[in-house]
Amino acid sequence: MAMLLNEGYIAGGQIWNALDYRYPRVVLARPEITLKGLEYLEENTLMRKAANLAKGIKDTIPGL
């Protein structure tokens, strides 16, 4: 998630770097895919398949 935020593929989050954690902490307040993220999904078929799978999972689990 930190890499997606850093590269500008998603918005709506913050990255916290702390000395006592090995990896950065990511806080997602209201994550949204950006135009750059949509363009990447459109160009990359493997990512499009993963996005469709994630959407299918979201649609089958109530409350998400």
N, C-alpha and C positions, 0 to 999 in steps of 0.2 A: 504494500500500500504506500509505503514511503517513496518508493521509486516512481510509482504512478503519479503521486502528488508532485514530486520534484520535476518530473518530465512534462507536467502540464496536461496529462491525460485525464485527470479527474480534479475536481475542485471541491471545496467544502470541508477541508480538513486541516489539521495542524500537525507538525512534526516536532517532537520534543527530544532533544539530545541530552542525555544525562551521563555523568561519569560512572554511575553505579549500574548502568544497564549496558549489555553488550550490543543490543540493537536499538535503534531509535523507537520511541513510543509514538504511536499515531493515534490521534483523536479525530474521529469523523463526526462532525456536527450534522451536516446535511450534504452527504456526498452526491455529486452530480458529474456526469461525464461531460467533458468539454468537446468543443468542435474538433480539436486536435485528436482527442480520443476516439471520436466517431469516425474520423478519417482513417485512423489506424485500424480500427475494427473492420472498416469497409475494405481496406487493402489486404488485410491479413486473414486468410480463410480459416486458419487454425484458431485464431482468436475469435472469429465470428462463430465458429462451432461451440467454443467454450461459453460465449455470451448467450447463445441460444439455449444451451444446457442450463446455465444459471437462471435464465428467465423462466424456463420450464420448471425448475425446482422452486423458484419463488412463487410461481402460479399455483403449485400444488400444496404449498404449506400456508395455511391460513395465518393471517396476522403479519406477514412480511410485506 
